[in-house]
Amino acid sequence: MAGVSSYRDLKVWQLGVKLSLAVYETTRSFPSEERFGLTSQLRRCAVSVPSNIAEGNARESTKDYLRHLSIASGSLAEMETQLIIASQLGFMSPAAVEKLQSMCDEESRMLRSLQQALRKKVDI
């Protein structure tokens, strides 16, 4: 992770922010009765991913960082599940589902790679 002076330099964090913005954009068209349901839940999960990456990066121990990355991974899985439900309810176009799923897949790969690199540091 040479050349990383801030969590903002991490591509995994940058993609997480882009994913959050895409979720906000997509959920704008959800039915108004979902404002406190899937819309709110999807947005919270989406924001949780880069937020936990940032918080973990700011922690003093690698084990804390790994714990926050694990939380980010969990939020990502939760968000993917909610996207499937929203899709099956007809709240999203197939193109929107495909775009967000692709972003989720890439974010998941990047999170796993970062976790593997950090685990080598702490020999877990």
N, C-alpha and C positions, 0 to 999 in steps of 0.2 A: 504494500500500500504506500510505496514511496510516492512523494509528490502530493500527498493528501494532507492538507493543513486544516481542513474543516469537513464536517459531514456534507457540506454543500458541494464539495469536490467529488463526492462518491456518485458514480453513475447509477448505482442502485437507489440512492436517495432521489436523484434527479428524475429517474423513471417513475418512482413512487409519487412524486409531485405531479408529473404529467398524467399518471393514472387517476389520481384524485381529481384533477381538473376535468378529465374525460368523464368520470363518474358524475360529477356535478352537472356537466353539460347534458349528459344522457338522461339523468333523472329529472331534469326540468320539464320533460314532456310526460312524466308519469301522472296518473290521475291524482287530482287534488286530495282525494280521500286517502291516498298513500303517503301524504306528507309526514305523518307520524309513524308510518309503517316502514315499508321497504325503502322509500326515499331516504328517510332519516338514517335507517340502519346501514344502507349501502354507503352513504356519505361518511358516517362515523368510521366504518371499517376502512374505507379508502384513505381517510386522513390518518388513521392509526398506523398505517404501514410506514410512510416516511417519518412520521412523528417518533415512532419507536426506533427507527434506524438512527435518527438524530440524537435521541436521548441516550441510546446505548453507546453511541460514539463519544458522547460527552462524559460517560462514566469513567471512573479511574481504573476499574479492573476489566480485564478481558472477559472474565466469567459474567460480569454484569452486562457487558456488551452482547455476549452470546444469548443471555436470557432475553434481552430486548429484541434481538433478531428473531428469536423463537416466537415472541409475542407478535412481531410483525408478520411472520409466516402464518401464524394462526389467524390473524385478521385477514390476511390475503385469502386463505382457504374459506373463511366465513363469507367474504365478499364474493368469491366465485360461486358459492352455493346460492347466495341471494340473487346473483345474476342469472343463474339457471332458472330459479323460481320466477323472477321477473320476466324472463324470456317466455317461459311456459304459460304465464298469465297474459302474454301478448302485449306487455308494456314496452318492449324493445323490438326494433327491427333486427332481422338476421345479420345485417351488416354491422350494426352497433354491437351486437353480442360477439360477433367474430373479432371485431377490433379490440374490445375490452378483454376478451379471453386471451387473445394473442399477447396483449400487454401484461396480463396476469401471469401467463406462462413464462415470459421473459423475466419478469420481476422475481418469480419463484426460482428460476435458474440462478439469477444473480445473488439472491439471498443465500441459497445453498452454497454457492461458491465462496461467498464471504464467510459464512459459518465454517466451512471446511478449512479455510485459510486461518481463521482465528483459533480453531480447535488445535491446529498444529502448534500454535504458540503456547497453549496451555496444556497440551498433551492430554486431552480428554479422551 
